[in-house]
Each structure stands twice: as C-alpha cells, then as structure tokens.
Amino acid sequence: MAKASTKITVKLAGQIATDVGKASIGLIFPSSGVKLQTVLEQVDKLTNGRWRNGHIIAVNNEHVIDYNVNVDEDSDILVISPMAGG
C-alpha cells in the first residue's frame, strides 16, 4: 500500500536561512517518488526565488547539479548560500 503523503525537510544554511528566518522548511507532497526539482520549486515559492542565486544544493552530503533525482523523507537535502569574502 502506497503512502498517502511524503514529508520532506529541506535544511537551509548561510544567508538564506537568515533571510527566511528558519534553518529548515518542511514540505508535504501527495505521494512518494518526489523529484528534487519538485521540492526546489516549492522552496522557490517559499523563499521568493532566493535559492537560485548561486546556491549549492546537496542531497545526502553530495553536491547535485541534476535536479531530476528522486528524494524521500529520509533524504538529507541542504540549500547552502554562496559565501562572500576572501
């Protein structure tokens, strides 16, 4: 029997966490087999597009550039703000 919904937590680090006022965002999706792209589209709505500005996306401690991967409630998803300075 398939689960009715999937809760995915996205952790935020750096300036995006400060801007949003949270270290993580919990999102509910109607079924399992959620694509990272779908998750990031929801993050985009909740952060007014802030995640796109050079942020690094990591899933299970691995930097990803292909957002067409499946994620689930056990996935460790992190949006990391770019760092400035030198």
C-alpha positions in Angstrom: 0.0 0.0 0.0 1.4 3.4 -1.1 1.8 6.2 1.5 -0.8 8.9 1.2 1.8 11.7 1.5 5.5 12.3 2.0 7.1 15.0 4.2 10.4 16.2 3.0 12.6 18.5 5.1 14.9 21.0 3.4 17.7 22.4 5.5 18.9 25.9 4.8 22.4 27.2 5.6 24.0 30.6 5.5 22.3 33.8 4.4 19.2 32.0 3.0 18.5 30.7 6.5 18.8 34.2 7.9 16.7 35.7 5.1 13.9 33.1 5.6 14.2 33.1 9.4 14.4 29.3 9.6 17.1 26.6 9.5 14.7 24.2 7.7 11.5 24.0 5.8 9.1 21.0 6.0 7.2 20.3 2.8 4.3 17.8 2.2 3.9 16.1 -1.1 0.9 14.0 -2.1 2.9 10.8 -2.8 6.3 9.1 -2.7 8.8 9.3 -5.5 9.2 13.0 -5.4 11.8 14.6 -7.7 14.3 17.1 -6.2 13.2 19.6 -8.9 9.7 19.5 -7.5 11.0 20.1 -4.0 13.1 23.0 -5.2 10.1 24.5 -6.9 8.3 24.7 -3.6 11.4 26.1 -1.9 11.5 28.7 -4.7 7.9 29.8 -3.8 8.6 29.9 -0.1 11.8 31.9 -0.4 10.8 34.2 -3.3 13.4 32.7 -5.6 16.4 33.1 -3.2 17.7 29.6 -3.6 18.6 30.1 -7.2 21.2 32.8 -6.8 24.3 30.7 -6.9 23.2 28.4 -4.1 24.7 24.9 -3.8 22.2 22.0 -3.5 23.3 18.9 -1.7 21.4 15.6 -1.2 22.8 13.1 1.3 26.0 15.1 1.6 26.7 15.1 -2.1 26.6 18.2 -4.3 24.0 17.8 -7.0 23.5 19.7 -10.3 20.9 17.3 -11.8 17.6 18.0 -10.0 15.9 15.1 -11.7 16.7 12.7 -8.9 14.2 11.1 -6.5 14.1 12.2 -2.9 12.1 11.0 0.1 11.6 11.7 3.7 14.9 10.1 4.5 16.8 12.3 2.1 19.1 14.9 3.6 18.5 18.0 1.4 20.5 21.1 2.0 20.5 24.5 0.3 23.7 26.4 1.0 24.1 30.1 0.4 27.2 31.2 -1.6 29.9 32.6 0.6 31.4 36.0 0.1 34.7 37.4 1.3 38.3 36.4 0.9 
